[in-house]
Amino acid sequence: MKVVGFSFIRNAIRYDYPVVESLRSILPVCDEVIVAVGKSEDDTLALVQSIAPDKIRIIETEWDDSLREGGRVLAEETNKALRAVRTDADWALYIQADEVLPESSHRPLRAAMEQWKDDKRVEGLLFDYVHFYGSYDYVGDSRRWYRREVRAVRPDPAVYSYRDAQGFRKDGRSLYVKPANATMYHYGWVRPPEVQQQRQEAFHALWHDDNWVESNVKIYDSFDYSRIDSLARFEGQHPEVMEDRIRRMNWSFAFDPSSRKLSLKTRVLGWIERITGWRVGEYRNYKLIR
């Protein structure tokens, strides 16, 4: 079985993306990893080149910043990396630069890939998600956080990254998927507050035109992490590749999980989800094969 990873990145140092940890986390699962490195304002290219030259293949790209509607440029960059996956691969494993695959997921993921490799009904594999927020001690536990996403697909010319690179489509429809039995850790909301603020401003510029950004995005010196509805303490273990980054954390953030700011409707919907496992009205980027 051949597995090829793929990802994209630009300005990783400027916006403190854990891209080194991200790419290292999938290396043990992959035979090769392809990274589309966009022309950056920092040394992102050299950083990616330093990770694993024998296993990482870099494609140098230039982002089309005119593709601002709905974050389309993110999907375009994802597709550049996906298109470089050779057709002899059985699976293409996608990871974004603020995601990390924990070591505990390596073996079950490989097992799921092997199990469904020859079943052509299965076009992708569905990962569970844990979203960290503010610091490495808290995770999002409200309905605002997506629970699952497709992160492994068959390298098929008909498969492409959708909208803002959150999911995939094939011939205009959602993919038919099976569970990956793996979890992706998302660290996109854990950065120094001043860097997080800069990243938020840059992120909105990928979605909207200059007039919208000027009217709707407030400029602050640092991001206010306290403006969150609900968090829970993280009781698990972080991936080994994240240990050094976690030790270097140089800001403080604390949240009282008992002080959740949720509407009555959200509380009721959350209660239904906890009792039944059903998230009412959940948007799904996939079609789960039962």
Solvent accessible surface area in square Angstrom, and as a share of the most:
residue,aa,sasa,rsa
1,M,66,0.30
2,K,57,0.24
3,V,0,0.00
4,V,1,0.00
5,G,0,0.00
6,F,0,0.00
7,S,1,0.01
8,F,21,0.09
9,I,5,0.03
10,R,52,0.19
11,N,9,0.05
12,A,1,0.01
13,I,88,0.45
14,R,113,0.41
15,Y,24,0.09
16,D,40,0.21
17,Y,42,0.16
18,P,5,0.03
19,V,1,0.01
20,V,27,0.15
21,E,16,0.07
22,S,0,0.00
23,L,0,0.00
24,R,117,0.43
25,S,3,0.02
26,I,0,0.00
27,L,25,0.13
28,P,92,0.58
29,V,2,0.01
30,C,5,0.03
31,D,75,0.39
32,E,30,0.13
33,V,0,0.00
34,I,0,0.00
35,V,0,0.00
36,A,0,0.00
37,V,4,0.03
38,G,2,0.02
39,K,143,0.61
40,S,32,0.20
41,E,128,0.57
42,D,40,0.21
43,D,98,0.51
44,T,0,0.00
45,L,56,0.28
46,A,56,0.43
47,L,53,0.26
48,V,1,0.01
49,Q,88,0.39
50,S,75,0.49
51,I,19,0.10
52,A,14,0.11
53,P,107,0.68
54,D,137,0.71
55,K,60,0.26
56,I,16,0.08
57,R,73,0.27
58,I,46,0.24
59,I,48,0.24
60,E,123,0.55
61,T,18,0.10
62,E,117,0.53
63,W,27,0.09
64,D,70,0.36
65,D,74,0.38
66,S,89,0.57
67,L,31,0.15
68,R,52,0.19
69,E,133,0.60
70,G,27,0.26
71,G,0,0.00
72,R,111,0.41
73,V,1,0.00
74,L,21,0.10
75,A,8,0.06
76,E,72,0.32
77,E,1,0.00
78,T,0,0.00
79,N,24,0.12
80,K,76,0.32
81,A,0,0.00
82,L,5,0.03
83,R,117,0.43
84,A,23,0.18
85,V,9,0.05
86,R,127,0.46
87,T,111,0.64
88,D,93,0.48
89,A,8,0.06
90,D,41,0.21
91,W,0,0.00
92,A,0,0.00
93,L,0,0.00
94,Y,1,0.00
95,I,0,0.00
96,Q,32,0.14
97,A,7,0.05
98,D,9,0.05
99,E,1,0.00
100,V,0,0.00
101,L,0,0.00
102,P,6,0.04
103,E,63,0.28
104,S,91,0.59
105,S,6,0.04
106,H,29,0.13
107,R,203,0.74
108,P,45,0.28
109,L,0,0.00
110,R,83,0.30
111,A,58,0.45
112,A,1,0.01
113,M,0,0.00
114,E,93,0.42
115,Q,116,0.51
116,W,43,0.15
117,K,38,0.16
118,D,110,0.57
119,D,35,0.18
120,K,147,0.62
121,R,139,0.51
122,V,0,0.00
123,E,15,0.07
124,G,0,0.00
125,L,0,0.00
126,L,9,0.05
127,F,1,0.00
128,D,65,0.34
129,Y,20,0.08
130,V,37,0.21
131,H,6,0.03
132,F,0,0.00
133,Y,5,0.02
134,G,0,0.00
135,S,1,0.01
136,Y,10,0.04
137,D,66,0.34
138,Y,10,0.04
139,V,20,0.11
140,G,15,0.15
141,D,65,0.34
142,S,10,0.06
143,R,71,0.26
144,R,141,0.51
145,W,22,0.08
146,Y,74,0.28
147,R,44,0.16
148,R,80,0.29
149,E,8,0.04
150,V,0,0.00
151,R,0,0.00
152,A,0,0.00
153,V,0,0.00
154,R,29,0.11
155,P,23,0.14
156,D,42,0.22
157,P,107,0.67
158,A,29,0.23
159,V,2,0.01
160,Y,68,0.26
161,S,5,0.03
162,Y,49,0.19
163,R,149,0.54
164,D,34,0.18
165,A,0,0.00
166,Q,39,0.17
167,G,1,0.01
168,F,1,0.00
169,R,22,0.08
170,K,38,0.16
171,D,110,0.57
172,G,55,0.53
173,R,78,0.28
174,S,17,0.11
175,L,0,0.00
176,Y,85,0.32
177,V,0,0.00
178,K,23,0.10
179,P,61,0.38
180,A,0,0.00
181,N,97,0.50
182,A,4,0.03
183,T,35,0.20
184,M,0,0.00
185,Y,25,0.09
186,H,21,0.09
187,Y,3,0.01
188,G,1,0.01
189,W,54,0.19
190,V,6,0.04
191,R,2,0.01
192,P,20,0.12
193,P,29,0.18
194,E,82,0.37
195,V,25,0.14
196,Q,0,0.00
197,Q,10,0.04
198,Q,86,0.38
199,R,30,0.11
200,Q,22,0.10
201,E,44,0.20
202,A,32,0.25
203,F,61,0.25
204,H,53,0.24
205,A,34,0.26
206,L,25,0.13
207,W,72,0.25
208,H,53,0.24
209,D,83,0.43
210,D,95,0.49
211,N,116,0.59
212,W,89,0.31
213,V,30,0.17
214,E,146,0.65
215,S,93,0.60
216,N,81,0.41
217,V,20,0.11
218,K,147,0.62
219,I,127,0.65
220,Y,100,0.38
221,D,137,0.71
222,S,52,0.33
223,F,28,0.12
224,D,63,0.32
225,Y,10,0.04
226,S,67,0.43
227,R,131,0.48
228,I,3,0.02
229,D,32,0.17
230,S,1,0.01
231,L,0,0.00
232,A,27,0.21
233,R,120,0.44
234,F,35,0.15
235,E,153,0.69
236,G,49,0.47
237,Q,140,0.62
238,H,32,0.14
239,P,2,0.01
240,E,114,0.51
241,V,43,0.25
242,M,0,0.00
243,E,78,0.35
244,D,74,0.38
245,R,30,0.11
246,I,46,0.23
247,R,172,0.63
248,R,135,0.49
249,M,54,0.24
250,N,127,0.65
251,W,41,0.15
252,S,112,0.72
253,F,35,0.14
254,A,87,0.68
255,F,24,0.10
256,D,79,0.41
257,P,40,0.25
258,S,96,0.62
259,S,54,0.35
260,R,85,0.31
261,K,123,0.52
262,L,40,0.20
263,S,68,0.44
264,L,141,0.70
265,K,150,0.63
266,T,36,0.21
267,R,115,0.42
268,V,71,0.41
269,L,27,0.14
270,G,15,0.15
271,W,140,0.49
272,I,43,0.22
273,E,30,0.14
274,R,177,0.65
275,I,113,0.57
276,T,87,0.51
277,G,46,0.45
278,W,145,0.51
279,R,23,0.08
280,V,41,0.24
281,G,73,0.70
282,E,39,0.18
283,Y,136,0.52
284,R,98,0.36
285,N,8,0.04
286,Y,14,0.05
287,K,87,0.37
288,L,49,0.24
289,I,26,0.13
290,R,214,0.78
